[in-house]
Amino acid sequence: MRLQIPFSVVDFSILRLGETPREALQQTVDLARHVEALGFKRFWLTEHHGVLSSASAATSVVIGHVAGKTSVIRVGSGGVMLPNHPPLVIAEQFGTLASLYPDRIDLGLGRAAGGHDGVLRALRVGPAARDRFPSDVRELQFFFREPTPDQKVHAVPGAGLSVPIWLLGSSTFSAEQAGALGLPFAFATHIGPDAVGAAIEIYRSSFKASEVLARPYVMITVLVIAAETDEAARHLFTSIQQIVLTMLRGDMAGPLPPPVHDLGAIATPQELAGAERRLRYAIVGSQKTVRQGIEALIAETAADELSVLTMIYDLDARRRSFEIVAEARDGGVVLARTKSGHDANRAH
């Protein structure tokens, strides 16, 4: 029996060790086509700057390319880091995308910069940029509305277009903002595992109905590594574990490395424990294990939608992982989402 919530995908255009951005971006297109055929609802791209593990920097450009190479799957940002951009520019970019690909474009907004302090200086982003996030979201909404007769600045394209806006977060701040604005909210468990419950509760308790959404709508993003057996999946998982270990040591993460057979040979027990805490929401295993993990996550969060993030070095194994997730989705047990009850309320 099929799990009764939509499944979507977020993709980093991950760079593997020894790979060029051109190759990574082509694999993003291939993956989008693959998950479209598997029935996933959305395919979202990230915004990262100066990050050696991701080729997704010019997010709107990649979205347009992926949308042009697919047919029905919704394509969007997971997300655009709004402090890096004037709201008018984002309205024009996504107005252009929505004009080219009607009813297929999503605009997810984040408050982070998508890079380290040196990147912020290179982007000319000052300390006040993050503080402007709530007002910048409202300004962006303004540019998407039908213009008033006395309006001096117009987003062309953009004005009057129904581009769905989501707020993304890994803490309680964006959750509260999404609730106050009556917008759908996407939470990243791989970034903020300590804040999952609090953020979702604050979002739902602060939610005010809006012209775009009558009731709260929560998407949960989770790292999933699936394979034919639990052991094979755990082996594939060591690639992202190596990335997390690098970050926990205070170093800049590089391209995704191949998996290793023994993490204990390259990390201390304390480091491994830290990586395990950081990745504790990751779902790793066979179809049965993945289905059970997804069911447990839905039960815990009462999610209205699940977004799958997968980082696997071997390309065939990456494609197979999404196939296994789709099999788990279509053969899983339907859950009563007692914390939410928003079955009739669907975001675009």
Phi and psi in degrees as a GROMACS rama.xvg file:
@    title "Ramachandran Plot"
@    xaxis  label "Phi"
@    yaxis  label "Psi"
@TYPE xy
-79.5826  139.752  ARG-2
-66.2255  130.906  LEU-3
-93.3502  43.2585  GLN-4
-135.251  154.159  ILE-5
-68.0262  148.266  PRO-6
-112.116  135.563  PHE-7
-131.118  -177.868  SER-8
-136.003  138.769  VAL-9
-116.448  135.728  VAL-10
-128.332  136.171  ASP-11
-92.5127  -0.14141  PHE-12
48.3641  54.9204  SER-13
-62.5317  137.042  ILE-14
-93.4234  121.904  LEU-15
-86.47  158.722  ARG-16
-55.9834  125.982  LEU-17
83.9527  9.31022  GLY-18
-106.649  150.739  GLU-19
-93.0936  156.82  THR-20
-56.997  -36.2625  PRO-21
-58.3392  -45.0193  ARG-22
-65.0051  -42.2196  GLU-23
-62.9005  -41.2045  ALA-24
-68.9833  -36.1824  LEU-25
-65.1084  -37.9525  GLN-26
-67.8748  -30.1978  GLN-27
-62.2329  -43.997  THR-28
-62.2266  -45.8072  VAL-29
-59.975  -41.7231  ASP-30
-66.4064  -41.2865  LEU-31
-59.628  -42.9817  ALA-32
-63.4497  -39.4783  ARG-33
-65.2675  -48.5719  HIS-34
-73.6504  -25.9982  VAL-35
-61.2596  -45.2822  GLU-36
-65.0072  -25.8008  ALA-37
-85.5674  -3.24576  LEU-38
91.1025  17.1625  GLY-39
-72.9251  148.16  PHE-40
-82.363  -42.2837  LYS-41
-130.86  156.763  ARG-42
-135.725  108.02  PHE-43
-107.903  144.924  TRP-44
-111.847  149.477  LEU-45
-95.9923  172.386  THR-46
-122.638  112.659  GLU-47
-130.73  141.797  HIS-48
-125.049  131.579  HIS-49
65.4915  21.6053  GLY-50
-101.478  122.724  VAL-51
-75.6975  -6.61272  LEU-52
-104.453  2.14826  SER-53
-140.239  136.953  SER-54
-99.8434  7.36787  ALA-55
-96.395  85.7832  SER-56
-110.033  -47.7483  ALA-57
-89.329  77.0492  ALA-58
-59.2167  -46.8751  THR-59
-65.0051  -31.0246  SER-60
-66.8331  -45.2114  VAL-61
-65.8765  -40.0968  VAL-62
-58.4315  -46.1724  ILE-63
-61.798  -39.9998  GLY-64
-66.0147  -44.8395  HIS-65
-66.0104  -41.97  VAL-66
-61.4638  -36.478  ALA-67
-71.6194  -20.4356  GLY-68
-99.8095  -0.0623619  LYS-69
-123.268  179.576  THR-70
-120.414  -48.8346  SER-71
-125.857  -23.4307  VAL-72
-63.424  140.62  ILE-73
-73.7085  138.584  ARG-74
-122.679  135.945  VAL-75
-163.012  -167.921  GLY-76
-104.68  133.607  SER-77
-130.064  53.8365  GLY-78
-146.678  -178.176  GLY-79
-74.1656  129.241  VAL-80
-87.1691  95.6441  MET-81
-58.8305  -33.574  LEU-82
-58.1486  -19.1901  PRO-83
-83.9385  -7.394  ASN-84
-139.133  144.443  HIS-85
-66.7871  136.306  PRO-86
-53.9729  -36.3657  PRO-87
-60.6127  -40.8685  LEU-88
-64.6825  -42.1764  VAL-89
-66.3068  -39.341  ILE-90
-60.2468  -42.3262  ALA-91
-68.3314  -42.754  GLU-92
-62.6549  -48.5727  GLN-93
-79.7421  -22.8878  PHE-94
-65.2839  -37.9653  GLY-95
-65.1115  -46.1371  THR-96
-61.1987  -44.3133  LEU-97
-67.5604  -28.2134  ALA-98
-73.1474  -36.2154  SER-99
-77.2643  -34.4607  LEU-100
-131.054  74.3553  TYR-101
-58.6116  138.937  PRO-102
58.1223  29.952  ASP-103
-131.161  0.124779  ARG-104
-110.686  131.488  ILE-105
-114.278  147.133  ASP-106
-121.3  97.463  LEU-107
-92.0436  133.976  GLY-108
-117.371  134.7  LEU-109
-119.496  162.937  GLY-110
-101.956  -12.46  ARG-111
-76.6304  173.615  ALA-112
-92.9493  -20.6442  ALA-113
78.4882  24.7786  GLY-114
-176.85  176.042  GLY-115
-85.2967  -176.588  HIS-116
-60.6782  -37.5224  ASP-117
-63.1185  -37.1068  GLY-118
-64.3682  -41.1938  VAL-119
-58.7126  -41.8256  LEU-120
-65.0845  -40.6403  ARG-121
-67.0595  -31.4034  ALA-122
-82.2889  -5.4872  LEU-123
62.1268  36.983  ARG-124
-99.6083  118.1  VAL-125
-87.8026  172.953  GLY-126
-61.0634  -26.2822  PRO-127
-79.5377  -10.1826  ALA-128
-60.8026  -43.057  ALA-129
-66.4904  -34.2821  ARG-130
-66.9832  -25.0122  ASP-131
-81.4956  -3.2441  ARG-132
-52.7569  -50.397  PHE-133
-58.505  -43.9744  PRO-134
-71.435  -32.7716  SER-135
-66.9523  -36.4085  ASP-136
-62.2945  -43.9874  VAL-137
-65.1265  -37.817  ARG-138
-64.7094  -40.4278  GLU-139
-62.3926  -43.5274  LEU-140
-59.1929  -40.1006  GLN-141
-59.1375  -42.9225  PHE-142
-69.345  -22.0257  PHE-143
-84.9169  -12.5569  PHE-144
-78.0396  164.09  ARG-145
-61.6291  131.384  GLU-146
-66.2428  148.662  PRO-147
-88.0704  159.04  THR-148
-58.3523  -32.0152  PRO-149
-96.9206  8.47805  ASP-150
-70.2838  130.638  GLN-151
-89.8043  -32.0852  LYS-152
-117.876  127.667  VAL-153
-121.023  144.165  HIS-154
-91.2852  113.81  ALA-155
-130.638  107.491  VAL-156
-73.7248  165.437  PRO-157
141.615  -50.5826  GLY-158
-61.0358  129.921  ALA-159
82.9624  2.03001  GLY-160
-94.9681  142.085  LEU-161
-91.5203  77.2499  SER-162
-92.1332  113.185  VAL-163
-62.5462  126.348  PRO-164
-103.373  131.207  ILE-165
-118.304  148.688  TRP-166
-103.455  134.956  LEU-167
-108.076  148.312  LEU-168
-162.391  165.299  GLY-169
-133.892  15.1798  SER-170
-146.353  -171.675  SER-171
-83.8941  -16.3457  THR-172
-62.4572  -57.744  PHE-173
-65.8991  -28.4412  SER-174
-61.3657  -45.2091  ALA-175
-66.5204  -39.8723  GLU-176
-63.9127  -42.4758  GLN-177
-62.2999  -40.8571  ALA-178
-64.232  -45.1221  GLY-179
-63.4229  -33.4248  ALA-180
-90.2062  -6.24392  LEU-181
66.9509  40.5737  GLY-182
-111.469  155.11  LEU-183
-66.124  151.713  PRO-184
-127.027  131.721  PHE-185
-116.393  125.212  ALA-186
-109.568  135.671  PHE-187
-99.2233  101.261  ALA-188
-67.8637  -25.562  THR-189
-74.8486  -14.366  HIS-190
-104.225  -43.3548  ILE-191
-122.546  60.9811  GLY-192
-62.0989  -25.8173  PRO-193
-76.2594  -16.0887  ASP-194
-109.92  7.06508  ALA-195
-55.0529  -58.678  VAL-196
-62.6643  -45.1582  GLY-197
-64.1719  -42.4389  ALA-198
-64.6308  -44.5884  ALA-199
-65.4535  -40.732  ILE-200
-64.2482  -43.3624  GLU-201
-65.0249  -41.4277  ILE-202
-58.8889  -49.764  TYR-203
-68.7163  -37.9654  ARG-204
-74.3022  -26.3473  SER-205
-95.1772  -1.24817  SER-206
-65.3971  134.392  PHE-207
-123.12  127.609  LYS-208
-56.8886  143.727  ALA-209
-132.318  -179.375  SER-210
-70.2059  -14.7175  GLU-211
-105.2  -19.1485  VAL-212
-151.305  126.698  LEU-213
-85.1049  -31.3863  ALA-214
-139.319  161.529  ARG-215
-57.8938  148.618  PRO-216
-139.909  118.096  TYR-217
-114.715  125.315  VAL-218
-105.418  131.053  MET-219
-107.225  124.887  ILE-220
-97.4562  130.023  THR-221
-139.542  142.535  VAL-222
-76.5326  125.059  LEU-223
-128.113  128.394  VAL-224
-124.107  111.435  ILE-225
-118.298  144.917  ALA-226
-151.092  -177.162  ALA-227
-67.88  -30.4698  GLU-228
-133.436  160.489  THR-229
-60.1134  -41.4803  ASP-230
-62.7437  -43.3811  GLU-231
-64.1251  -40.07  ALA-232
-65.4525  -41.9608  ALA-233
-63.5215  -33.9253  ARG-234
-65.2046  -46.2683  HIS-235
-61.132  -34.0742  LEU-236
-64.292  -23.0195  PHE-237
-65.2415  -18.8245  THR-238
-64.5964  -51.4883  SER-239
-71.0179  -30.3578  ILE-240
-61.3404  -38.2328  GLN-241
-63.6022  -39.2284  GLN-242
-61.6587  -46.2099  ILE-243
-64.8217  -39.9794  VAL-244
-59.7968  -40.9653  LEU-245
-60.8667  -44.3908  THR-246
-67.02  -39.2087  MET-247
-65.4844  -25.3826  LEU-248
-80.9703  -2.85698  ARG-249
86.923  11.0066  GLY-250
-98.4019  159.441  ASP-251
-76.3223  130.048  MET-252
-68.2328  137.388  ALA-253
-98.9572  -164.481  GLY-254
-59.2797  156.46  PRO-255
-63.722  122.565  LEU-256
-87.4238  163.049  PRO-257
-63.126  157.351  PRO-258
-67.5684  159.076  PRO-259
-123.148  159.538  VAL-260
-86.0501  -21.5357  HIS-261
-144.181  98.0883  ASP-262
-64.4961  -29.3771  LEU-263
-61.475  -19.4843  GLY-264
-78.4878  -15.1756  ALA-265
-123.87  4.32279  ILE-266
-147.664  150.645  ALA-267
-79.8927  162.175  THR-268
-57.1055  -36.2251  PRO-269
-66.3785  -40.8053  GLN-270
-65.2329  -41.5639  GLU-271
-63.5939  -37.7987  LEU-272
-65.7055  -39.39  ALA-273
-63.8973  -42.0733  GLY-274
-65.2418  -37.567  ALA-275
-64.2104  -40.2084  GLU-276
-64.0339  -42.8937  ARG-277
-64.4849  -34.92  ARG-278
-106.122  23.7185  LEU-279
-68.0859  -18.4615  ARG-280
-88.4227  -7.09909  TYR-281
-61.0698  140.287  ALA-282
-109.526  114.815  ILE-283
-131.457  122.861  VAL-284
156.681  -164.558  GLY-285
-74.2182  177.598  SER-286
-56.4159  -43.261  GLN-287
-62.6991  -45.8604  LYS-288
-64.9477  -41.749  THR-289
-64.0095  -44.3603  VAL-290
-59.7517  -43.9175  ARG-291
-64.3701  -40.2421  GLN-292
-65.0731  -41.5706  GLY-293
-66.109  -43.2816  ILE-294
-59.2891  -42.8247  GLU-295
-64.9841  -40.2544  ALA-296
-66.1772  -42.0597  LEU-297
-63.8887  -41.2541  ILE-298
-63.6204  -39.8716  ALA-299
-69.3434  -40.1978  GLU-300
-104.272  -13.55  THR-301
53.2703  41.9757  ALA-302
-61.4269  143.334  ALA-303
-89.4863  -17.2248  ASP-304
-158.038  148.873  GLU-305
-117.314  130.638  LEU-306
-113.641  126.311  SER-307
-101.292  127.179  VAL-308
-110.654  127.58  LEU-309
-132.887  125.073  THR-310
-123.06  103.249  MET-311
-132.337  134.144  ILE-312
-67.9836  -46.3884  TYR-313
-77.0953  124.71  ASP-314
-67.392  -39.3074  LEU-315
-64.9871  -40.5184  ASP-316
-66.0856  -33.3497  ALA-317
-64.5433  -46.786  ARG-318
-62.8977  -41.6821  ARG-319
-65.5391  -33.677  ARG-320
-59.5224  -43.6173  SER-321
-68.2278  -33.7503  PHE-322
-62.7735  -41.8042  GLU-323
-66.3866  -39.5908  ILE-324
-61.077  -42.6912  VAL-325
-63.6935  -38.8914  ALA-326
-64.4717  -41.675  GLU-327
-63.7998  -40.4466  ALA-328
-60.5516  -47.2175  ARG-329
-79.5994  -18.473  ASP-330
-113.356  9.21564  GLY-331
-81.2171  174.117  GLY-332
-88.4195  131.772  VAL-333
-72.4062  130.342  VAL-334
-104.775  147.509  LEU-335
-85.0394  113.658  ALA-336
-86.2506  79.9537  ARG-337
-66.7679  -23.715  THR-338
-81.8116  -12.6278  LYS-339
-119.759  -68.636  SER-340
71.7293  33.8965  GLY-341
-107.471  32.3489  HIS-342
-57.6651  -34.6732  ASP-343
-81.7248  -5.62354  ALA-344
-107.093  108.33  ASN-345
-121.509  128.563  ARG-346
-70.8698  163.342  ALA-347
